[in-house]
Amino acid sequence: MTSALRLALFTLSAVGMTAMVTSLFLQVLAREFNWRVDWTEEIGRFAFISMVFMAAAYSTLNRSHLRVSVFSDLVARKIGARPVQTFHTLVLLGFAAVMVYFSAINFVEGLQFPNVSPALRFNQNILFIAMCGGFTLIFLLHLRDLWALMRGGTLDEGGPVNE
């Protein structure tokens, strides 16, 4: 299950990055040759936004996201790793839940009051699906981590480890 999710998120992120780079490259060529390709900027922006949220879920799955651990490592030496990891997981779980809630609200409101892009005539509020989906995956991954911690395990760079 985890390897299939890892592959799917990596593939979606790679497709988003490829679409962004290709459209921006085409935009540079279009400026040089005075071609009218107004849509390239929008495609690049939409691909970038979608890619960011899929890549965030991918980095959460791999536990390769940025974190500053100087203070938490110091506290973990005093009280143990599990309480610190549990606290971090609860904070990240709460943040992901808030982001899922507000991105879902923005998506629903965006359907009622569309914000249409000028070149593609695309309702830009639909991009909140990528945000909602990415943070839903992040929430579920942190929920998995919390479950492992509550069952007596710990977390390492690869995810939950049962002791």
C-alpha positions as CSV (number, residue, x, y, z in Angstrom):
1,M,0.0,0.0,0.0
2,T,2.7,2.5,1.0
3,S,4.9,1.7,-2.0
4,A,1.9,2.2,-4.4
5,L,1.1,5.5,-2.7
6,R,4.7,6.5,-2.9
7,L,4.8,5.8,-6.6
8,A,1.5,7.6,-7.3
9,L,2.6,10.7,-5.4
10,F,6.0,10.7,-7.0
11,T,4.4,10.3,-10.5
12,L,1.9,13.1,-9.9
13,S,4.7,15.4,-8.6
14,A,6.9,14.5,-11.6
15,V,4.1,15.1,-14.1
16,G,3.3,18.5,-12.4
17,M,7.0,19.5,-12.6
18,T,7.3,18.4,-16.2
19,A,4.1,20.3,-17.2
20,M,5.4,23.4,-15.4
21,V,8.9,23.4,-16.9
22,T,7.6,22.6,-20.4
23,S,5.0,25.4,-20.4
24,L,7.5,27.9,-19.0
25,F,10.1,26.8,-21.6
26,L,7.4,27.3,-24.3
27,Q,6.7,30.7,-22.9
28,V,10.3,31.7,-23.2
29,L,10.4,30.5,-26.8
30,A,7.2,32.3,-27.5
31,R,8.6,35.6,-26.3
32,E,11.7,35.2,-28.5
33,F,9.6,34.5,-31.6
34,N,6.6,36.8,-30.8
35,W,4.2,33.9,-30.6
36,R,0.8,34.4,-28.9
37,V,0.7,31.7,-26.2
38,D,-1.0,33.4,-23.2
39,W,-2.0,30.1,-21.7
40,T,1.5,28.9,-20.9
41,E,1.8,31.1,-17.8
42,E,-1.4,29.8,-16.5
43,I,-0.6,26.2,-17.2
44,G,2.8,26.7,-15.4
45,R,1.2,28.3,-12.4
46,F,-1.6,25.6,-12.1
47,A,0.9,22.8,-12.5
48,F,3.2,24.3,-9.9
49,I,0.4,24.7,-7.3
50,S,-0.8,21.1,-7.8
51,M,2.7,19.8,-7.7
52,V,3.5,21.5,-4.4
53,F,0.7,19.7,-2.6
54,M,1.4,16.3,-4.1
55,A,5.1,16.7,-3.3
56,A,4.3,17.8,0.3
57,A,2.3,14.6,0.8
58,Y,5.2,12.6,-0.8
59,S,7.8,14.1,1.5
60,T,5.5,13.5,4.5
61,L,5.1,9.8,3.5
62,N,8.9,9.5,3.3
63,R,9.5,11.7,6.4
64,S,11.8,13.8,4.3
65,H,10.2,17.2,4.9
66,L,12.2,20.0,6.5
67,R,12.3,20.2,10.2
68,V,14.4,21.9,12.8
69,S,15.1,19.5,15.5
70,V,17.7,21.2,17.8
71,F,15.2,21.9,20.6
72,S,13.2,18.7,20.2
73,D,16.4,16.6,20.2
74,L,17.5,18.3,23.4
75,V,14.1,17.7,25.1
76,A,14.0,14.1,23.7
77,R,17.3,13.4,25.5
78,K,15.7,14.4,28.8
79,I,12.2,12.9,28.5
80,G,12.5,10.4,25.7
81,A,11.8,10.4,21.9
82,R,8.2,9.1,22.0
83,P,6.6,12.0,23.9
84,V,8.3,14.5,21.6
85,Q,7.3,12.6,18.5
86,T,3.8,12.3,19.8
87,F,3.6,16.1,20.4
88,H,5.0,16.8,16.9
89,T,2.6,14.4,15.4
90,L,-0.4,16.0,17.2
91,V,0.6,19.5,16.1
92,L,1.0,18.4,12.5
93,L,-2.2,16.4,12.6
94,G,-4.1,19.5,13.9
95,F,-2.5,21.7,11.2
96,A,-3.4,19.3,8.4
97,A,-7.0,19.0,9.7
98,V,-7.4,22.8,9.7
99,M,-5.9,23.1,6.2
100,V,-8.3,20.3,4.9
101,Y,-11.2,22.1,6.4
102,F,-10.4,25.6,5.0
103,S,-9.3,24.3,1.6
104,A,-12.6,22.4,1.3
105,I,-14.6,25.5,2.3
106,N,-12.6,27.6,-0.3
107,F,-13.3,24.9,-3.0
108,V,-17.1,24.9,-2.3
109,E,-17.2,28.7,-2.2
110,G,-15.2,28.8,-5.4
111,L,-17.8,26.8,-7.2
112,Q,-20.4,29.3,-6.2
113,F,-18.3,32.4,-7.0
114,P,-15.9,31.3,-9.8
115,N,-12.6,33.1,-10.3
116,V,-12.0,32.5,-14.0
117,S,-8.5,32.7,-15.5
118,P,-8.2,35.0,-18.5
119,A,-6.5,32.8,-21.0
120,L,-7.9,29.3,-20.3
121,R,-11.2,30.4,-18.8
122,F,-10.6,27.9,-16.0
123,N,-12.2,28.3,-12.5
124,Q,-9.0,28.8,-10.5
125,N,-10.8,27.8,-7.3
126,I,-10.8,24.2,-8.5
127,L,-7.1,24.1,-7.6
128,F,-8.3,23.9,-4.0
129,I,-8.9,20.2,-4.8
130,A,-5.1,19.7,-4.9
131,M,-4.7,21.5,-1.6
132,C,-7.5,19.6,0.0
133,G,-6.2,16.2,-1.4
134,G,-2.6,16.9,-0.4
135,F,-3.5,17.9,3.2
136,T,-5.9,15.0,3.5
137,L,-3.1,12.6,2.6
138,I,-0.8,14.4,5.1
139,F,-3.5,14.1,7.8
140,L,-3.9,10.4,7.2
141,L,-0.2,9.8,7.2
142,H,0.2,11.6,10.5
143,L,-2.8,9.7,11.9
144,R,-0.9,6.5,10.9
145,D,2.1,7.8,12.8
146,L,0.0,8.7,15.9
147,W,-1.5,5.2,15.8
148,A,2.0,3.7,15.8
149,L,3.1,5.9,18.7
150,M,0.0,5.1,20.7
151,R,0.7,1.4,20.3
152,G,4.2,1.8,21.7
153,G,6.3,2.3,18.5
154,T,8.5,5.2,17.5
155,L,9.1,7.1,14.3
156,D,12.3,7.0,12.2
157,E,13.2,8.5,8.9
158,G,11.2,5.8,7.0
159,G,8.0,6.1,9.1
160,P,6.5,4.2,12.0
161,V,8.6,1.5,13.7
162,N,7.0,-0.9,16.1
163,E,9.1,-1.8,19.1
